[in-house]
Amino acid sequence: MAMSSKKPDDGSGGIRQRSEEEAAPVGPPNGSADVRRRWLAVIDRVAA
């Protein structure tokens, strides 16, 4: 029974963590890309 109980816990936890990790990285990159472009534009203006 201990092994059977460990499998569901590890499985559900792993799936939840993976879904959260996948969902998190997918969102920020788009925002960070826009932020980087804005920063690059500002840096170019300051440097110029």
HULIN-V979637 format. One record per residue. N is the residue number from 0. SS is DSSP state (a for helix, b for strand, c for the rest). PSI is psi in whole degrees, 0 to 359 (999 if undefined). D_CENTER is the distance of its C-alpha to the mean C-alpha in Angstrom with 1 decimal. Layout:
# HULIN-V979637
N	SS	PSI	D_CENTER
N	SS	PSI	D_CENTER
This chain:
# HULIN-V979637
0	c	326	35.3
1	a	315	33.1
2	a	316	31.5
3	a	323	31.0
4	a	326	29.4
5	a	320	27.0
6	a	308	25.8
7	a	317	24.7
8	a	309	22.9
9	a	318	21.1
10	a	309	20.3
11	a	317	19.1
12	a	315	17.0
13	a	316	15.5
14	a	316	14.8
15	a	314	13.3
16	a	316	11.0
17	a	315	10.1
18	a	318	9.7
19	a	315	7.5
20	a	318	5.2
21	a	318	5.8
22	a	319	5.9
23	a	304	3.0
24	a	327	2.1
25	a	322	5.6
26	a	299	6.7
27	a	315	6.5
28	a	318	7.9
29	a	312	10.8
30	a	316	11.6
31	a	323	11.4
32	a	314	13.7
33	a	316	16.1
34	a	317	16.1
35	a	317	16.9
36	a	317	19.6
37	a	314	21.0
38	a	316	21.1
39	a	317	22.7
40	a	315	25.2
41	a	315	26.1
42	a	318	26.5
43	a	317	28.7
44	a	316	30.8
45	a	316	31.2
46	a	320	32.0
47	c	999	34.4
